[in-house]
Amino acid sequence: MKIFVDSANIEEIKGFKNLGLVDGVTTNPTLIAKEKGNFEDIIRTICAEVEGPVNAEVVSVDCDGIVKEARKIIPWGDNIVIKIPMTKEGLKAVNVLSKEGIKTNVTLIFTAAQALLAAKAGATYVCPFVGRLDDLSQIGMEIVGQMAEVFSIYNEIKTEIIVASIRSPLHVMDAALVGAHIVTIPAKVIEQMFNHPLTDKGVEKFLKDAGK
Ligand code: G3P
């Protein structure tokens, strides 16, 4: 399973890259808005730092606008993936771009049926948002399990699942257990994954005993 960092903060990304944890990066307009600098500079900087896919999201809502925006973003890095919301116009744009070999990620996926349509349109990735479903008392990970199963039945589907809206280490492990290809994790949750009080206690005891 691959780990992407769900962040537009270059220092966070660099820190996790040094630990060998960054297979790719996802951003969205909300994450970009938290950073200093303009969209293009932020994405170019991340693309130069990270070898794997870097997801940059479009904000146009119609197919022509999305395709035009995608063409503007693509030269910003060799590893760009165009992130497009799950709408009819969005999937039209995915269809156009995928035929040109441009990688796309269909985001804001909340059902396995949406994921299937995105895959059929030619999406390289689909992005189910599990935390936001959990917020509505629906178990988000269920749809990930469904799409993983469907995608594995049909060899012609090459689309990979990037589980997003991750809120805890449990989400990460559940995504791994249901067979997601990728989990995109915010920095706070990656930090949480490192920790266990028994590890801290054990290290403390070993150091104390080593000094005896
Ligand atoms: O990648 C999408 C993710 O950033 C959304 O997370 O916590 O706003 O639902 P959240």
Residues whose N, C-alpha, C, O or C-beta is under 5 A from the ligand:
A	BS01	G3P	D6 T26 G131 R132 A164 S165
